[in-house]
Amino acid sequence: PAPAPMEPTPAPVSATSVTVGNAAGTDRSVAAVSTFGTQDKIIVSVKTDATTAANAAIDAKLTYQDGQVAGQQAATVGTTNVTFSNTNPWPVGKYKVDVTVNGQPAGMTQEIEVK
């Protein structure tokens, strides 16, 4: 019998940009913002190089200046926005935003501040 056809291996997915802001456009783009109000949404926009859907895991983590995780969310590939909101005002201070794609760091850690 003929061997079964091999399924093509999907190309690895990587992030092409990570932007942090407080408002997203209809195309999910986000204008970069580094200072937020205590009531603002914190939106992390992750653009990937995937042209087709894949099972790539995108993880975004928001960490407060004392090392406490203020939020962590997972999503899938494409242009993905991960939104962090808080029912109470965000504590004033500095935060770090880290994004991974399939467990690999996507860009540099970004720092933001809530005033």
C-alpha positions in Angstrom: 0.0 0.0 0.0 1.0 3.6 -0.7 2.1 5.6 2.4 -0.4 8.0 3.8 0.2 11.6 2.7 2.0 13.6 5.3 0.2 16.7 6.6 2.3 19.8 6.2 3.7 21.0 9.5 2.3 24.4 10.3 4.9 27.2 10.3 6.0 28.4 13.7 4.0 31.5 14.8 5.8 34.5 16.2 4.7 37.9 17.4 5.5 40.8 15.0 4.4 43.5 17.5 3.1 44.0 21.0 1.4 47.3 21.8 -0.2 48.4 25.1 -2.9 51.0 25.1 -6.4 51.8 26.5 -8.5 51.8 23.3 -8.7 49.5 20.3 -9.8 50.3 16.8 -12.2 48.2 14.7 -9.2 46.4 13.3 -8.0 45.7 16.8 -5.0 48.1 16.5 -4.0 49.9 19.6 -2.2 53.2 19.9 0.7 52.9 22.4 0.1 54.5 25.8 2.4 54.3 28.7 0.4 56.1 31.4 -3.1 55.0 32.4 -5.8 56.2 34.7 -7.0 54.1 37.6 -10.3 53.3 35.8 -8.7 52.6 32.4 -8.8 49.3 30.6 -5.3 48.1 29.8 -5.3 46.5 26.3 -2.4 44.4 25.1 -2.5 44.1 21.3 -0.4 41.2 19.9 0.1 40.9 16.2 1.4 37.6 14.9 2.8 36.5 11.5 0.3 33.7 11.2 -1.7 34.0 7.9 -3.9 31.0 8.8 -5.4 29.9 12.1 -3.1 27.8 14.2 -3.1 26.4 17.7 -0.6 29.0 19.0 -1.1 30.1 22.5 -0.7 33.7 23.3 -0.4 34.6 27.0 -0.3 38.1 28.4 0.6 38.8 32.0 0.2 42.1 33.9 2.5 42.3 37.0 2.3 45.1 39.7 5.6 46.7 40.9 5.7 44.5 44.0 5.8 41.4 41.8 2.1 40.5 42.4 0.3 39.3 39.2 -2.5 41.8 38.5 -3.9 39.8 35.6 -3.1 37.0 33.2 -5.0 35.9 30.2 -4.6 33.5 27.3 -5.8 33.8 23.7 -5.1 32.4 20.3 -3.3 33.6 17.2 -4.0 36.4 14.7 -4.2 40.0 15.9 -5.3 39.4 19.4 -6.3 41.9 22.0 -6.1 40.9 25.6 -8.0 43.4 27.9 -7.3 43.8 31.6 -10.0 45.6 33.5 -10.6 45.9 37.2 -13.9 46.3 39.0 -12.0 48.5 41.6 -9.6 51.2 40.5 -6.1 50.0 39.5 -3.6 50.6 42.3 -1.4 53.6 41.4 2.1 52.4 40.5 4.2 50.7 37.8 3.2 47.6 36.0 5.0 45.2 33.7 3.4 43.6 30.6 4.9 40.3 29.4 3.6 38.4 26.4 4.5 34.9 25.2 3.6 33.0 22.1 3.7 29.2 22.5 5.7 29.8 25.7 8.4 31.9 24.0 8.8 35.6 25.0 7.2 38.0 22.4 9.2 41.2 22.4 10.5 43.0 25.4 8.8 43.4 28.7 6.8 46.7 28.5 6.4 49.0 31.5 3.3 51.1 32.1 2.2 53.4 34.9 -1.1 54.0 36.5 -1.5 57.5 38.0 
